[in-house]
Amino acid sequence: MSEFGKFGPLVGAIDEGTSSARFIIFKANSAEVIAYHQKELEQRFPQEGWVEQDPYAILEVVTTCIQKAVEKLIDLGGSVKDIVAVGVTNQRETTIVWDRETGKPLYNAIVWLDMRTSSTVDKLLDTVPNKTKNKNYLKPLCGLPLSPYFSAVKLRWLCDNIEAVKVAMRNGTCCFGTVDTWIIWNLTGGPKGGVHVTDVTNASRTMLMNIENLSWDPLLLRFFEVPKSVLPKIKSSSEIYGHIADGPLKSVPISGCLGDQQAALVGQMCLQKGQAKATYGTGCFVLYNTGDIRVNSRRGLLTTVAYQLGANSPPSYALEGSVAIAGAALGWLRDNLGLIEDAKESQALAETATEDGSVVFVPAFSGLYAPYWRQDARGVICGMTEDTNSNHIVKAALEAVCYQVRDILDAMNEDCGIPLQLLKVDGGMTSNGLVMQMQADLIGINVIRAGFAESTALGAAMAAYRGLDDEAQVTPIQMASGTTYVPRITEDERDMRYKQWKMAVDRSLGWDQN
């Protein structure tokens, strides 16, 4: 230990999300944060339902966060030489294509919640044998339903519609990747020897990886008409992929990679079969660790890789339910309706709303994800009376997140046969105590808010430190105890309110006839 400075060995984590990125420097194998820097990311909305980001801007924000966090570390008396590894965690499904020779993006990043590919899904369904229009046709291979959500559909749209992509495909210079791949390729040299890799968790969100053997599947590639040459190499979540080529972390190995929701599962220490967590961010994502068993959901959930912590380690799997609109609903209330000036106001405003309104808000702006998978759904607000005011709408937006988590947990309980006893939660919205209490009330089990706010980055750091030694075991990290929210309403009231939610969901379906 004497070879290290005052903080001992350190691990850095790149946490690249939908709305911001950050770089956090942890004490190795610890939840103690030494330094960090965060910067917002701009989203672009060129058409209704389209969501894009500039790949160069993503990279610039990441490198800036690294530079600034390292400067803060040095100001604290630490040394950059003590950073022994870097992990990456990222928004999943977001799709980037670039030219291998120039490093230039061929189009903006298409963000995970983008819905432009609805027509692409319809065209692909038309190719399904017997014209069954079965969106679960590929699920036995990849664990996922055919949906605009996943990367392969976005890549198919790019190949069909963007001339620069068509040219690069013909020339054999096109590279595809999710955000982790784009970051790692650039940090390890880009056109000058960058490593073109992804990990099993991100690959499992593309619809191109076989969920059983963790390799690109020839049948899936043929279905989407994707040449294998454009794809990154699939690696485990914990191994050395390459070394940073330049900047303050030059020569430091990148040795961990997890999609953001899987990283939160690891960071929340849900490393045992039967444990589950929910992360509340732009969307909301619930993962249930199923261990070495791949559960084929009958209720609209996704089968995904939870993690593979080492090239010689077996993978662990998870059931996942995804909610498209969580924190994004508050952004809509702020930017589109002007009902709030800041998301932090939502708790106080919602607490002033009486119970008399019984307003239910289904924020299906771009369809509904799990367990419905209805891209024809659109947002509705039900139950308004002459007494309804803006505070009721704000409260209904918060409740909508909790109802959608209830949808997912009910499906998980039926698929797994063992009801959850508690739910671990993290993410920005968990700072809202009213939301967490409503969540406990509406699911009828205890909700435990993490005592540590950076669960996602911590998961990436844990994977990176593990990646330095393929024989090491992942040691659960002790963190400060969190806050427990206990249900306060009766089962009858819970069921009555949930019945109203289901009525509102029914009214949201079938609006988009395109």
KEBA-134667 format. One line per 2 residues: number of its first residue (from 1); their letters; for each residue x, y, z of C-alpha. Coordinates in steps of 0.001 Angstrom, whole numbers. Example, Ala and Ser with C-alpha at 12.3 -4.5 7.8 and 13.67 -1.06 7.14 Angstrom:
<lumdos>
1 = AS = 12300 -4500 7800; 13670 -1060 7140
</lumdos>
This chain:
<lumdos>
1 = MS = 0 0 0; 2984 2305 520
3 = EF = 3400 2647 -3250; 191 4689 -3323
5 = GK = -489 8205 -2079; -2675 9474 758
7 = FG = -5887 7872 -550; -4446 4496 -1551
9 = PL = -5373 2892 -4893; -8202 4631 -6743
11 = VG = -10685 3612 -9433; -12393 6001 -11840
13 = AI = -15912 5546 -13199; -17289 7190 -16333
15 = DE = -21056 7438 -15821; -22580 8609 -19118
17 = GT = -26333 9059 -18835; -29058 10487 -21032
19 = SS = -29093 13981 -19540; -25584 14266 -18063
21 = AR = -22231 12569 -17692; -19862 12445 -14755
23 = FI = -16493 11059 -13776; -16183 9840 -10210
25 = IF = -12977 8771 -8488; -13512 6177 -5752
27 = KA = -11214 4579 -3251; -10628 1107 -4640
29 = NS = -13234 -1447 -3498; -15006 1265 -1524
31 = AE = -18047 3516 -1796; -15952 6499 -689
33 = VI = -15902 9231 -3323; -12674 11231 -3466
35 = AY = -13441 13564 -6385; -15991 13952 -9148
37 = HQ = -17188 16265 -11889; -20513 16320 -13714
39 = KE = -21716 18097 -16854; -25084 18189 -18604
41 = LE = -25706 16706 -22055; -27928 18324 -24649
43 = QR = -30703 16354 -26330; -32090 17288 -29733
45 = FP = -35655 16766 -30962; -35595 17284 -34756
47 = QE = -39090 15844 -35228; -41912 14592 -33033
49 = GW = -40813 11364 -31366; -37170 11783 -32487
51 = VE = -34441 12126 -29839; -30792 12599 -30814
53 = QD = -27446 13585 -29306; -24167 14692 -30870
55 = PY = -21603 11861 -30499; -18770 14405 -30379
57 = AI = -20590 16268 -27583; -20909 13018 -25603
59 = LE = -17171 12461 -25956; -16331 16080 -25113
61 = VV = -18435 15995 -21952; -16801 12724 -20831
63 = TT = -13241 13993 -21407; -14032 17289 -19672
65 = CI = -15408 15456 -16645; -12258 13311 -16486
67 = QK = -10000 16360 -16701; -11888 18345 -14061
69 = AV = -12201 15426 -11612; -8477 14702 -11893
71 = EK = -7730 18380 -11203; -9905 18200 -8073
73 = LI = -8089 15032 -6991; -4737 16801 -7305
75 = DL = -6079 19828 -5376; -6955 17418 -2553
77 = GG = -3388 16136 -2438; -4037 12967 -4429
79 = SV = -2114 11697 -7408; -3368 10649 -10830
81 = KD = -817 7811 -10639; -2990 6206 -7962
83 = IV = -5859 5610 -10430; -5341 1942 -11275
85 = AV = -8404 1334 -13454; -11370 2998 -15134
87 = GV = -14874 1597 -15594; -17593 2726 -17989
89 = TN = -21338 2750 -17500; -23713 4225 -20031
91 = QR = -27211 4903 -21294; -28155 1709 -23095
93 = ET = -29642 1081 -26553; -28542 4538 -27772
95 = TI = -27015 3854 -31184; -23969 5435 -32846
97 = VW = -22391 4694 -36234; -19048 6101 -37363
99 = DR = -16303 5657 -39937; -13507 3383 -38779
101 = ET = -10842 5238 -40783; -11731 8844 -39963
103 = GK = -13488 8404 -36611; -16219 10738 -37849
105 = PL = -19819 9977 -36787; -22032 9181 -39757
107 = YN = -25147 10509 -38014; -26215 11788 -34618
109 = AI = -26634 9260 -31820; -30212 7940 -31833
111 = VW = -31225 7932 -28161; -32862 4897 -26553
113 = LD = -36319 6465 -26198; -36462 7645 -29844
115 = MR = -39582 6379 -31620; -38816 7060 -35299
117 = TS = -38337 3348 -35932; -41994 2400 -35392
119 = ST = -42412 2009 -39155; -39187 -30 -39277
121 = VD = -40659 -2411 -36701; -43784 -2783 -38839
123 = KL = -41686 -3589 -41921; -39668 -6139 -39962
125 = LD = -42851 -7745 -38619; -44011 -8158 -42211
127 = TV = -41006 -10442 -42779; -41926 -12750 -39896
129 = PN = -42923 -16209 -41211; -46656 -16814 -41664
131 = KT = -47251 -13081 -41199; -48042 -13656 -37533
133 = KN = -46985 -10120 -36610; -45653 -11657 -33416
135 = KN = -43406 -9090 -31731; -41949 -11900 -29566
137 = YL = -40794 -13870 -32605; -37088 -13309 -31792
139 = KP = -37416 -13481 -28018; -36195 -17102 -27668
141 = LC = -32899 -16029 -29243; -32273 -12590 -27729
143 = GL = -34711 -12284 -24801; -36312 -9149 -26262
145 = PL = -39517 -8255 -28123; -39309 -6460 -31444
147 = SP = -39583 -2802 -30461; -38261 641 -31480
149 = YF = -36435 612 -28112; -33560 -1657 -29134
151 = SA = -30376 -888 -31026; -30748 -3289 -33967
153 = VK = -33928 -1535 -35095; -32196 1846 -34879
155 = LR = -29252 488 -36870; -31635 -885 -39505
157 = WL = -33231 2577 -39833; -29810 4186 -40262
159 = CD = -28852 1673 -42967; -32127 2305 -44812
161 = NI = -32257 6090 -44551; -28812 7694 -44178
163 = EA = -26655 7870 -47302; -23375 8232 -45369
165 = VK = -24125 4972 -43571; -24916 3200 -46835
167 = VA = -21594 4407 -48325; -19574 3345 -45259
169 = MR = -21288 -51 -45322; -20333 -528 -48967
171 = NG = -16747 583 -48255; -16427 -1687 -45238
173 = TC = -15538 1213 -42921; -18777 1438 -40898
175 = CF = -18561 872 -37142; -21603 396 -34937
177 = GT = -21708 738 -31188; -23719 1689 -28173
179 = VD = -22355 4598 -26141; -19916 2420 -24180
181 = TW = -18337 1251 -27439; -18030 4806 -28784
183 = II = -16363 6020 -25574; -13951 3089 -25242
185 = WN = -12994 3199 -28952; -12150 6885 -28737
187 = LT = -10361 6781 -25385; -8154 3898 -26535
189 = GG = -7020 5688 -29704; -9963 6062 -32070
191 = PK = -8767 5756 -35704; -5250 5166 -34370
193 = GG = -5793 1737 -32856; -8954 2208 -30814
195 = VH = -10446 -966 -29372; -13883 -1802 -30840
197 = VT = -15583 -3670 -27973; -18732 -3852 -25928
199 = DV = -19692 -5889 -22890; -22334 -8582 -22542
201 = TN = -24832 -6323 -20763; -24866 -3708 -23509
203 = AS = -24759 -6361 -26235; -27810 -8014 -24681
205 = RT = -29801 -4819 -25443; -29127 -4786 -29167
207 = ML = -31363 -7713 -30273; -28291 -9073 -32073
209 = MN = -26698 -11170 -29302; -27745 -14724 -28516
211 = IE = -28835 -14595 -24886; -27562 -18132 -24235
213 = NL = -24086 -18243 -25784; -23384 -14466 -25513
215 = SW = -22245 -14186 -29131; -23572 -12301 -32153
217 = DP = -26224 -14600 -33554; -26156 -15398 -37308
219 = LL = -29960 -15714 -37495; -30473 -12334 -35811
221 = LR = -27876 -10673 -38046; -29638 -12113 -41100
223 = FF = -33066 -10960 -39865; -31882 -7370 -39419
225 = EV = -29530 -7531 -42432; -26567 -6404 -40346
227 = PK = -23053 -7464 -41423; -20946 -8813 -38583
229 = SV = -18036 -6613 -39702; -19695 -3483 -38272
231 = LP = -20114 -4978 -34786; -17777 -4671 -31798
233 = KI = -16254 -7691 -30098; -18278 -8878 -27097
235 = KS = -16344 -9071 -23819; -17257 -9768 -20204
237 = SS = -18128 -6867 -17883; -14801 -7131 -16016
239 = EI = -11571 -7482 -17972; -8957 -5197 -19483
241 = YG = -10257 -4012 -22858; -7460 -1562 -23604
243 = HI = -5546 1411 -22214; -6369 5108 -22425
245 = AD = -4263 6595 -25214; -4007 10236 -24160
247 = GP = -4899 12856 -21594; -4469 12860 -17806
249 = LK = -5253 9123 -17560; -2890 8034 -20324
251 = SV = -1967 4312 -20017; -4638 3582 -17361
253 = PI = -6538 381 -18248; -10263 437 -18990
255 = SG = -11282 -2781 -17259; -14990 -2591 -16488
257 = CL = -18128 -1936 -18504; -21822 -2270 -17633
259 = GD = -25004 -784 -19025; -26288 1768 -16542
261 = QQ = -29131 -332 -15122; -26941 -3387 -14680
263 = AA = -24310 -1161 -13060; -26920 58 -10583
265 = LV = -27845 -3569 -9820; -24194 -4287 -8983
267 = GQ = -23750 -997 -7108; -26873 -1718 -5041
269 = MC = -25276 -5083 -4111; -28124 -7061 -5669
271 = LQ = -25680 -9871 -6379; -27882 -12719 -5163
273 = KG = -30714 -14438 -6982; -34084 -12974 -5989
275 = QA = -32860 -9441 -5250; -34227 -6475 -7199
277 = KA = -33683 -2758 -7614; -35404 142 -9356
279 = TY = -33532 3153 -10720; -35523 6360 -11212
281 = GT = -33987 8648 -13806; -35204 9955 -17161
283 = GC = -36960 6590 -17356; -37387 3993 -14623
285 = FV = -35867 532 -14784; -36537 -2445 -12528
287 = LY = -34101 -5386 -12575; -34668 -8691 -10784
289 = NT = -31574 -10902 -10435; -32423 -14441 -11612
291 = GD = -28885 -15813 -11194; -27834 -18457 -13695
293 = IR = -31444 -18997 -14864; -32757 -17249 -17967
295 = VN = -36415 -16665 -17166; -38550 -16427 -20286
297 = SR = -41180 -13898 -19291; -44813 -14559 -20097
299 = RG = -45793 -11071 -18937; -43911 -8706 -21235
301 = LL = -40628 -8435 -19339; -37169 -8615 -20888
303 = TT = -34604 -11339 -20327; -31230 -9631 -20111
305 = VA = -27678 -10218 -18919; -27226 -8774 -15431
307 = YQ = -23408 -9004 -15449; -20474 -11276 -16156
309 = LG = -17749 -10269 -13739; -14723 -11759 -15481
311 = AN = -13945 -13521 -18753; -13826 -16868 -16929
313 = SP = -16895 -16215 -14780; -20405 -17409 -15597
315 = PS = -22984 -14767 -16519; -25837 -13805 -14250
317 = YA = -29196 -12954 -15782; -32049 -10640 -14880
319 = LE = -35649 -9921 -15687; -36142 -6273 -16543
321 = GS = -39091 -3965 -16813; -38557 -585 -18463
323 = VA = -40614 2589 -18007; -39957 5159 -20745
325 = IA = -41132 8257 -18890; -40241 8832 -15228
327 = GA = -38250 11983 -14449; -38920 13020 -18049
329 = AL = -42556 13652 -17060; -41411 16409 -14706
331 = GW = -39378 17935 -17525; -42570 17938 -19607
333 = LR = -44526 19658 -16836; -41770 22288 -16651
335 = DN = -40951 22846 -20322; -44281 22219 -22059
337 = LG = -46915 23236 -19506; -44978 25605 -17232
339 = LI = -46547 24034 -14119; -43218 23876 -12289
341 = ED = -39961 25787 -12592; -37793 23003 -11188
343 = AK = -38325 19287 -10554; -37447 19873 -6906
345 = ES = -40712 21788 -6495; -42809 18742 -7347
347 = QA = -42945 17267 -3849; -44216 20423 -2149
349 = LA = -46798 21066 -4878; -48042 17468 -4888
351 = ET = -48392 17467 -1104; -50910 20332 -1343
353 = AT = -53165 18362 -3694; -56237 16927 -2018
355 = ED = -57246 13308 -2551; -60629 14370 -3977
357 = GS = -59505 14782 -7580; -58593 11146 -8259
359 = VV = -56611 12364 -11276; -54638 9683 -13139
361 = FV = -51952 10605 -15667; -50551 8042 -18141
363 = PA = -47430 9713 -19652; -47284 7509 -22756
365 = FS = -45731 10228 -24905; -43937 7699 -27100
367 = GL = -45875 4540 -26300; -45765 2247 -23294
369 = YA = -42876 -93 -22495; -43062 -3105 -20151
371 = PY = -45270 -4963 -19601; -47532 -3544 -22356
373 = WR = -45157 -2887 -25286; -47747 -729 -27041
375 = QD = -46176 1827 -29355; -49680 3050 -30285
377 = AR = -50320 4379 -26746; -50293 8118 -26099
379 = GV = -50504 10238 -22967; -53858 10775 -21278
381 = IC = -55028 12534 -18108; -58202 11036 -16640
383 = GM = -60537 11825 -13766; -60430 15625 -13919
385 = TE = -63265 17634 -12377; -63931 21362 -11983
387 = DT = -61925 21184 -8742; -58786 19851 -10457
389 = NS = -55819 22193 -10405; -52179 22102 -11488
391 = NH = -51059 20495 -8241; -53252 17472 -8957
393 = IV = -51531 17104 -12341; -48087 17279 -10711
395 = KA = -49076 14658 -8148; -50545 12416 -10848
397 = AL = -47258 12630 -12799; -45373 11390 -9736
399 = EA = -47908 8641 -9059; -47651 7497 -12687
401 = VC = -44063 6404 -12120; -45110 4390 -9063
403 = YQ = -48027 2752 -10872; -45761 1673 -13721
405 = VR = -43325 107 -11246; -46326 -1755 -9756
407 = DI = -47142 -3033 -13283; -43611 -4403 -13605
409 = LD = -43387 -5948 -10127; -46719 -7727 -10602
411 = AM = -45359 -9213 -13827; -42108 -10226 -12126
413 = NE = -43959 -11907 -9273; -46003 -13961 -11744
415 = DC = -42973 -14894 -13876; -40772 -15896 -10941
417 = GI = -43423 -17256 -8588; -41722 -15717 -5546
419 = PL = -43059 -12264 -4615; -40420 -9697 -3679
421 = QL = -40104 -8886 -2; -38503 -5472 -532
423 = LK = -37395 -3166 -3321; -34063 -1312 -3354
425 = VD = -34202 2047 -5128; -31755 4656 -6399
427 = GG = -31625 7520 -8884; -32544 11192 -8914
429 = MT = -36258 10867 -8133; -35574 8918 -4933
431 = SN = -34683 12211 -3220; -38431 12934 -3352
433 = GL = -39700 11382 -137; -43332 11650 -1254
435 = VM = -42635 9545 -4358; -40900 6889 -2288
437 = QM = -43796 6742 186; -46302 6536 -2656
439 = QA = -44210 3751 -4178; -44314 1728 -954
441 = DL = -48051 2340 -651; -48812 1240 -4208
443 = IG = -46697 -1950 -4217; -47379 -3025 -632
445 = IN = -43765 -3844 325; -40948 -1900 1928
447 = VI = -38941 420 -296; -35305 971 714
449 = RA = -33596 4065 -646; -29850 3647 -1074
451 = GF = -27711 5374 1507; -25282 6136 -1319
453 = AE = -26401 8246 -4251; -23927 7045 -6899
455 = ST = -24914 3378 -7177; -24512 3270 -10959
457 = AL = -20990 4703 -10981; -20064 2480 -8036
459 = GA = -21127 -603 -10002; -18845 418 -12872
461 = AM = -15966 1014 -10456; -16501 -2389 -8831
463 = AA = -16472 -4071 -12248; -13283 -2206 -13235
465 = YR = -11390 -3147 -10054; -12524 -6741 -10466
467 = GL = -11302 -6630 -14075; -7696 -6183 -12976
469 = DD = -7641 -9712 -11529; -9614 -12426 -13259
471 = EA = -9270 -14728 -10253; -10581 -12222 -7707
473 = QV = -14057 -12349 -6209; -16399 -9385 -6019
475 = TP = -16575 -8270 -2405; -19819 -6557 -1383
477 = IQ = -19050 -3029 -262; -20384 -1686 2999
479 = MA = -22393 1491 2564; -24303 3790 4863
481 = SG = -27772 2449 5614; -30549 4039 3599
483 = TT = -34105 5126 4364; -36914 2556 4547
485 = YV = -40444 3476 3452; -43205 1265 4864
487 = PR = -46672 952 3228; -49286 3062 5019
489 = IT = -52508 2283 3145; -54758 -760 3242
491 = ED = -54751 -3448 595; -58310 -2483 -418
493 = ER = -57303 1144 -1015; -54195 6 -2896
495 = DM = -56244 -2216 -5195; -58886 459 -5774
497 = RY = -56309 3032 -6840; -54503 528 -9052
499 = KQ = -57814 -353 -10752; -58208 3334 -11685
501 = WK = -54692 3283 -13155; -55525 265 -15313
503 = MA = -58686 2007 -16550; -56587 5008 -17563
505 = VD = -54047 2779 -19341; -56871 1231 -21368
507 = RS = -57882 4719 -22487; -54320 5516 -23606
509 = LG = -54141 2644 -26113; -54730 2838 -29850
511 = WD = -54240 6581 -30308; -51415 6403 -32853
513 = QN = -52905 4870 -35990; -49827 5378 -38213
</lumdos>
